[in-house]
Amino acid sequence: MLVKVQMFGAFRVLGDYLELTLPDDANVLDLRLSMQRQLEEFELTELLELSKFADEKAVLADSDLCKNNQILAILPPVSGG
């Protein structure tokens, strides 16, 4: 299946979106692991571990299943004043 991830924060170095091909039964953890391999060269793997994924309705758990042609957002932790 194809999943499109919209990039925010430090992940923008990868562009606006990242498209990943995953197995048909993939969940968010599978997506995270797939992204981890691509982020190693940008030294973003630790940030990836702290980040959440969300669809248009909710923040997702790692156990939630992905859907074909789904668009998700990666939400890195933020701080501000």
C-alpha positions as CSV (number, residue, x, y, z in Angstrom):
1,M,0.0,0.0,0.0
2,L,1.0,3.6,-0.5
3,V,1.1,6.0,2.5
4,K,1.9,9.7,2.2
5,V,3.3,11.5,5.2
6,Q,3.2,15.2,5.5
7,M,6.3,16.7,7.1
8,F,6.4,19.3,9.8
9,G,9.2,20.9,11.9
10,A,12.7,19.4,11.5
11,F,11.3,16.7,9.2
12,R,10.9,19.4,6.5
13,V,14.4,18.7,5.3
14,L,12.8,15.7,3.5
15,G,10.4,18.0,1.7
16,D,6.7,18.6,2.1
17,Y,5.7,14.9,1.8
18,L,7.3,11.5,2.0
19,E,5.6,8.6,0.1
20,L,6.2,5.1,1.5
21,T,5.2,1.7,0.2
22,L,4.2,-0.6,3.0
23,P,2.8,-4.1,3.3
24,D,-1.0,-4.3,3.1
25,D,-1.3,-5.1,6.9
26,A,1.1,-2.4,8.0
27,N,0.4,-0.3,11.2
28,V,1.9,3.0,12.3
29,L,4.8,1.2,14.0
30,D,5.7,-0.4,10.6
31,L,5.5,3.1,9.0
32,R,7.8,4.5,11.8
33,L,10.3,1.7,11.2
34,S,10.2,2.3,7.4
35,M,10.8,6.0,7.9
36,Q,13.7,5.3,10.4
37,R,15.8,3.8,7.7
38,Q,15.4,6.9,5.5
39,L,16.0,9.4,8.3
40,E,19.4,7.9,9.5
41,E,21.4,10.1,7.2
42,F,19.6,13.3,8.5
43,E,20.2,12.3,12.1
44,L,16.5,12.5,12.8
45,T,15.9,9.0,14.1
46,E,15.8,10.1,17.8
47,L,13.2,12.8,16.9
48,L,11.2,10.2,15.0
49,E,11.0,8.1,18.2
50,L,9.5,11.0,20.1
51,S,7.1,12.1,17.3
52,K,3.4,11.1,16.8
53,F,1.5,10.4,13.6
54,A,-2.0,11.7,13.0
55,D,-4.7,11.4,10.4
56,E,-7.3,14.1,9.7
57,K,-9.3,13.1,12.8
58,A,-6.9,11.9,15.6
59,V,-3.4,11.2,16.8
60,L,-2.6,7.6,16.1
61,A,-1.2,4.8,18.3
62,D,1.6,2.7,16.9
63,S,-0.8,-0.2,16.8
64,D,-3.3,1.6,14.5
65,L,-3.5,0.2,11.0
66,C,-2.6,2.2,8.0
67,K,-4.8,2.5,4.9
68,N,-3.9,2.5,1.3
69,N,-3.5,6.0,-0.1
70,Q,-3.8,7.5,3.4
71,I,-2.3,10.9,4.1
72,L,-0.8,11.2,7.6
73,A,1.1,14.0,9.3
74,I,4.2,13.5,11.5
75,L,4.0,15.6,14.5
76,P,7.4,16.3,16.2
77,P,7.4,17.5,19.9
78,V,7.3,21.3,20.2
79,S,8.1,23.8,22.8
80,G,7.5,27.5,22.8
81,G,7.1,30.5,25.0
